[in-house]
Amino acid sequence: MMIENLKNFLLTYGLLMLVCFLSFCFALPIAAELKYKHRNKALTRLAQILITLVFTFFLTIAVLAITALIS
């Protein structure tokens, strides 16, 4: 029982870390394109943060759904 809980926790934690990494990988090219088109650095940084948060939110929902299906 304890090992099963630990395995599920590590699986969820690892998948969430992967989600954060993928979110950053998706957000950086979009923010770089925004930076190229717009010279306003604050707007570009805000857009990068918002894009990262949106990707992280949706990927986290997907990971939690997959983890719930596996358990």
N, CA, C and O atoms as a GROMACS GRO file, in nm:
protein
  284
    1MET      N    1   0.083  -0.120   0.000
    1MET     CA    2   0.000   0.000   0.000
    1MET      C    3   0.087   0.126   0.000
    1MET      O    4   0.065   0.217  -0.079
    2MET      N    5   0.186   0.129   0.090
    2MET     CA    6   0.273   0.246   0.101
    2MET      C    7   0.359   0.261  -0.025
    2MET      O    8   0.380   0.372  -0.073
    3ILE      N    9   0.408   0.149  -0.077
    3ILE     CA   10   0.491   0.154  -0.198
    3ILE      C   11   0.407   0.198  -0.318
    3ILE      O   12   0.455   0.273  -0.403
    4GLU      N   13   0.283   0.153  -0.324
    4GLU     CA   14   0.194   0.193  -0.434
    4GLU      C   15   0.166   0.343  -0.429
    4GLU      O   16   0.166   0.409  -0.533
    5ASN      N   17   0.144   0.398  -0.309
    5ASN     CA   18   0.123   0.542  -0.295
    5ASN      C   19   0.247   0.620  -0.335
    5ASN      O   20   0.237   0.724  -0.401
    6LEU      N   21   0.364   0.570  -0.295
    6LEU     CA   22   0.489   0.636  -0.330
    6LEU      C   23   0.511   0.634  -0.481
    6LEU      O   24   0.555   0.732  -0.540
    7LYS      N   25   0.479   0.520  -0.543
    7LYS     CA   26   0.494   0.508  -0.688
    7LYS      C   27   0.402   0.607  -0.760
    7LYS      O   28   0.444   0.673  -0.855
    8ASN      N   29   0.277   0.617  -0.715
    8ASN     CA   30   0.183   0.712  -0.776
    8ASN      C   31   0.228   0.855  -0.756
    8ASN      O   32   0.216   0.938  -0.846
    9PHE      N   33   0.280   0.886  -0.636
    9PHE     CA   34   0.328   1.021  -0.608
    9PHE      C   35   0.446   1.056  -0.699
    9PHE      O   36   0.448   1.164  -0.758
   10LEU      N   37   0.542   0.965  -0.711
   10LEU     CA   38   0.658   0.992  -0.796
   10LEU      C   39   0.620   1.002  -0.943
   10LEU      O   40   0.676   1.084  -1.016
   11LEU      N   41   0.526   0.921  -0.986
   11LEU     CA   42   0.477   0.929  -1.124
   11LEU      C   43   0.412   1.064  -1.150
   11LEU      O   44   0.441   1.129  -1.251
   12THR      N   45   0.326   1.107  -1.059
   12THR     CA   46   0.259   1.236  -1.075
   12THR      C   47   0.360   1.350  -1.069
   12THR      O   48   0.354   1.442  -1.151
   13TYR      N   49   0.452   1.344  -0.974
   13TYR     CA   50   0.552   1.450  -0.959
   13TYR      C   51   0.642   1.458  -1.083
   13TYR      O   52   0.671   1.567  -1.133
   14GLY      N   53   0.684   1.343  -1.133
   14GLY     CA   54   0.768   1.340  -1.253
   14GLY      C   55   0.694   1.394  -1.375
   14GLY      O   56   0.752   1.468  -1.454
   15LEU      N   57   0.569   1.356  -1.390
   15LEU     CA   58   0.491   1.406  -1.503
   15LEU      C   59   0.467   1.557  -1.492
   15LEU      O   60   0.468   1.626  -1.594
   16LEU      N   61   0.446   1.607  -1.370
   16LEU     CA   62   0.428   1.751  -1.354
   16LEU      C   63   0.556   1.828  -1.384
   16LEU      O   64   0.551   1.938  -1.438
   17MET      N   65   0.671   1.771  -1.349
   17MET     CA   66   0.798   1.836  -1.384
   17MET      C   67   0.817   1.837  -1.536
   17MET      O   68   0.866   1.935  -1.593
   18LEU      N   69   0.776   1.729  -1.601
   18LEU     CA   70   0.781   1.725  -1.747
   18LEU      C   71   0.688   1.829  -1.807
   18LEU      O   72   0.722   1.891  -1.908
   19VAL      N   73   0.572   1.847  -1.747
   19VAL     CA   74   0.477   1.949  -1.792
   19VAL      C   75   0.539   2.088  -1.785
   19VAL      O   76   0.528   2.166  -1.879
   20CYS      N   77   0.604   2.118  -1.673
   20CYS     CA   78   0.667   2.250  -1.658
   20CYS      C   79   0.775   2.270  -1.762
   20CYS      O   80   0.786   2.378  -1.820
   21PHE      N   81   0.855   2.167  -1.787
   21PHE     CA   82   0.961   2.177  -1.887
   21PHE      C   83   0.903   2.198  -2.027
   21PHE      O   84   0.950   2.284  -2.102
   22LEU      N   85   0.801   2.121  -2.062
   22LEU     CA   86   0.739   2.135  -2.194
   22LEU      C   87   0.672   2.271  -2.210
   22LEU      O   88   0.675   2.330  -2.318
   23SER      N   89   0.611   2.320  -2.104
   23SER     CA   90   0.548   2.452  -2.109
   23SER      C   91   0.650   2.559  -2.140
   23SER      O   92   0.626   2.649  -2.221
   24PHE      N   93   0.764   2.548  -2.075
   24PHE     CA   94   0.871   2.645  -2.100
   24PHE      C   95   0.921   2.633  -2.244
   24PHE      O   96   0.947   2.734  -2.309
   25CYS      N   97   0.936   2.510  -2.293
   25CYS     CA   98   0.984   2.490  -2.430
   25CYS      C   99   0.885   2.545  -2.533
   25CYS      O  100   0.928   2.598  -2.636
   26PHE      N  101   0.756   2.534  -2.506
   26PHE     CA  102   0.657   2.589  -2.598
   26PHE      C  103   0.648   2.741  -2.589
   26PHE      O  104   0.626   2.809  -2.689
   27ALA      N  105   0.666   2.794  -2.469
   27ALA     CA  106   0.649   2.938  -2.448
   27ALA      C  107   0.766   3.019  -2.502
   27ALA      O  108   0.747   3.131  -2.548
   28LEU      N  109   0.886   2.965  -2.497
   28LEU     CA  110   1.003   3.042  -2.539
   28LEU      C  111   1.001   3.084  -2.686
   28LEU      O  112   1.027   3.200  -2.715
   29PRO      N  113   0.971   2.993  -2.781
   29PRO     CA  114   0.967   3.039  -2.921
   29PRO      C  115   0.857   3.142  -2.947
   29PRO      O  116   0.876   3.235  -3.025
   30ILE      N  117   0.742   3.124  -2.882
   30ILE     CA  118   0.633   3.221  -2.900
   30ILE      C  119   0.673   3.356  -2.845
   30ILE      O  120   0.648   3.459  -2.908
   31ALA      N  121   0.736   3.357  -2.729
   31ALA     CA  122   0.781   3.483  -2.670
   31ALA      C  123   0.893   3.546  -2.753
   31ALA      O  124   0.900   3.668  -2.765
   32ALA      N  125   0.979   3.463  -2.811
   32ALA     CA  126   1.085   3.517  -2.895
   32ALA      C  127   1.027   3.583  -3.020
   32ALA      O  128   1.076   3.686  -3.065
   33GLU      N  129   0.923   3.523  -3.076
   33GLU     CA  130   0.858   3.583  -3.192
   33GLU      C  131   0.791   3.715  -3.153
   33GLU      O  132   0.797   3.812  -3.228
   34LEU      N  133   0.728   3.718  -3.036
   34LEU     CA  134   0.668   3.842  -2.988
   34LEU      C  135   0.774   3.949  -2.966
   34LEU      O  136   0.753   4.067  -2.996
   35LYS      N  137   0.888   3.907  -2.914
   35LYS     CA  138   0.997   4.002  -2.889
   35LYS      C  139   1.049   4.059  -3.020
   35LYS      O  140   1.085   4.177  -3.028
   36TYR      N  141   1.052   3.975  -3.123
   36TYR     CA  142   1.100   4.021  -3.254
   36TYR      C  143   1.002   4.122  -3.314
   36TYR      O  144   1.044   4.221  -3.373
   37LYS      N  145   0.873   4.096  -3.298
   37LYS     CA  146   0.772   4.184  -3.358
   37LYS      C  147   0.748   4.310  -3.276
   37LYS      O  148   0.724   4.417  -3.332
   38HIS      N  149   0.755   4.298  -3.145
   38HIS     CA  150   0.724   4.411  -3.058
   38HIS      C  151   0.847   4.444  -2.974
   38HIS      O  152   0.911   4.355  -2.919
   39ARG      N  153   0.877   4.570  -2.965
   39ARG     CA  154   0.996   4.612  -2.890
   39ARG      C  155   0.967   4.639  -2.742
   39ARG      O  156   1.058   4.668  -2.666
   40ASN      N  157   0.840   4.629  -2.702
   40ASN     CA  158   0.804   4.653  -2.563
   40ASN      C  159   0.841   4.530  -2.480
   40ASN      O  160   0.775   4.427  -2.487
   41LYS      N  161   0.948   4.542  -2.400
   41LYS     CA  162   1.000   4.426  -2.327
   41LYS      C  163   0.905   4.380  -2.216
   41LYS      O  164   0.892   4.261  -2.191
   42ALA      N  165   0.838   4.475  -2.151
   42ALA     CA  166   0.745   4.437  -2.044
   42ALA      C  167   0.628   4.357  -2.100
   42ALA      O  168   0.585   4.258  -2.040
   43LEU      N  169   0.576   4.399  -2.214
   43LEU     CA  170   0.466   4.327  -2.278
   43LEU      C  171   0.511   4.188  -2.321
   43LEU      O  172   0.437   4.091  -2.306
   44THR      N  173   0.632   4.179  -2.374
   44THR     CA  174   0.685   4.050  -2.417
   44THR      C  175   0.700   3.956  -2.298
   44THR      O  176   0.665   3.838  -2.306
   45ARG      N  177   0.753   4.007  -2.188
   45ARG     CA  178   0.772   3.924  -2.069
   45ARG      C  179   0.637   3.880  -2.012
   45ARG      O  180   0.621   3.765  -1.971
   46LEU      N  181   0.541   3.971  -2.009
   46LEU     CA  182   0.407   3.936  -1.961
   46LEU      C  183   0.344   3.829  -2.050
   46LEU      O  184   0.283   3.734  -2.000
   47ALA      N  185   0.360   3.844  -2.180
   47ALA     CA  186   0.306   3.744  -2.273
   47ALA      C  187   0.372   3.609  -2.250
   47ALA      O  188   0.305   3.505  -2.253
   48GLN      N  189   0.503   3.608  -2.227
   48GLN     CA  190   0.573   3.482  -2.203
   48GLN      C  191   0.522   3.415  -2.075
   48GLN      O  192   0.501   3.293  -2.073
   49ILE      N  193   0.501   3.493  -1.972
   49ILE     CA  194   0.451   3.437  -1.846
   49ILE      C  195   0.310   3.382  -1.864
   49ILE      O  196   0.279   3.273  -1.817
   50LEU      N  197   0.224   3.457  -1.933
   50LEU     CA  198   0.087   3.411  -1.955
   50LEU      C  199   0.081   3.285  -2.041
   50LEU      O  200   0.005   3.193  -2.012
   51ILE      N  201   0.163   3.281  -2.145
   51ILE     CA  202   0.166   3.163  -2.232
   51ILE      C  203   0.213   3.042  -2.152
   51ILE      O  204   0.157   2.933  -2.164
   52THR      N  205   0.317   3.060  -2.072
   52THR     CA  206   0.368   2.950  -1.989
   52THR      C  207   0.262   2.902  -1.892
   52THR      O  208   0.244   2.781  -1.874
   53LEU      N  209   0.190   2.994  -1.830
   53LEU     CA  210   0.085   2.955  -1.735
   53LEU      C  211  -0.028   2.879  -1.804
   53LEU      O  212  -0.080   2.782  -1.749
   54VAL      N  213  -0.066   2.923  -1.922
   54VAL     CA  214  -0.174   2.855  -1.995
   54VAL      C  215  -0.132   2.713  -2.034
   54VAL      O  216  -0.207   2.618  -2.013
   55PHE      N  217  -0.011   2.700  -2.091
   55PHE     CA  218   0.038   2.566  -2.127
   55PHE      C  219   0.048   2.478  -2.003
   55PHE      O  220   0.008   2.361  -2.006
   56THR      N  221   0.101   2.533  -1.894
   56THR     CA  222   0.116   2.455  -1.771
   56THR      C  223  -0.020   2.411  -1.718
   56THR      O  224  -0.035   2.297  -1.675
   57PHE      N  225  -0.117   2.500  -1.721
   57PHE     CA  226  -0.250   2.467  -1.670
   57PHE      C  227  -0.311   2.350  -1.749
   57PHE      O  228  -0.357   2.252  -1.690
   58PHE      N  229  -0.312   2.361  -1.881
   58PHE     CA  230  -0.376   2.256  -1.960
   58PHE      C  231  -0.299   2.125  -1.956
   58PHE      O  232  -0.360   2.018  -1.952
   59LEU      N  233  -0.167   2.132  -1.957
   59LEU     CA  234  -0.089   2.008  -1.948
   59LEU      C  235  -0.102   1.944  -1.810
   59LEU      O  236  -0.101   1.822  -1.798
   60THR      N  237  -0.115   2.025  -1.706
   60THR     CA  238  -0.135   1.970  -1.571
   60THR      C  239  -0.268   1.898  -1.562
   60THR      O  240  -0.277   1.791  -1.503
   61ILE      N  241  -0.371   1.957  -1.619
   61ILE     CA  242  -0.502   1.890  -1.621
   61ILE      C  243  -0.491   1.756  -1.694
   61ILE      O  244  -0.547   1.656  -1.649
   62ALA      N  245  -0.420   1.754  -1.805
   62ALA     CA  246  -0.402   1.630  -1.880
   62ALA      C  247  -0.326   1.526  -1.799
   62ALA      O  248  -0.363   1.408  -1.796
   63VAL      N  249  -0.220   1.568  -1.732
   63VAL     CA  250  -0.140   1.475  -1.651
   63VAL      C  251  -0.222   1.419  -1.536
   63VAL      O  252  -0.217   1.299  -1.507
   64LEU      N  253  -0.299   1.504  -1.470
   64LEU     CA  254  -0.381   1.455  -1.358
   64LEU      C  255  -0.489   1.359  -1.408
   64LEU      O  256  -0.522   1.263  -1.339
   65ALA      N  257  -0.543   1.385  -1.526
   65ALA     CA  258  -0.643   1.293  -1.582
   65ALA      C  259  -0.579   1.158  -1.615
   65ALA      O  260  -0.638   1.053  -1.588
   66ILE      N  261  -0.460   1.161  -1.674
   66ILE     CA  262  -0.390   1.036  -1.707
   66ILE      C  263  -0.356   0.959  -1.580
   66ILE      O  264  -0.372   0.837  -1.573
   67THR      N  265  -0.308   1.031  -1.478
   67THR     CA  266  -0.274   0.967  -1.351
   67THR      C  267  -0.398   0.906  -1.286
   67THR      O  268  -0.390   0.797  -1.229
   68ALA      N  269  -0.510   0.974  -1.295
   68ALA     CA  270  -0.634   0.920  -1.238
   68ALA      C  271  -0.678   0.794  -1.313
   68ALA      O  272  -0.730   0.701  -1.252
   69LEU      N  273  -0.657   0.792  -1.443
   69LEU     CA  274  -0.694   0.673  -1.520
   69LEU      C  275  -0.603   0.555  -1.488
   69LEU      O  276  -0.647   0.440  -1.485
   70ILE      N  277  -0.474   0.584  -1.465
   70ILE     CA  278  -0.379   0.477  -1.434
   70ILE      C  279  -0.407   0.416  -1.297
   70ILE      O  280  -0.399   0.294  -1.280
   71SER      N  281  -0.440   0.501  -1.200
   71SER     CA  282  -0.458   0.452  -1.061
   71SER      C  283  -0.582   0.366  -1.047
   71SER      O  284  -0.611   0.318  -0.937
   0.00000   0.00000   0.00000
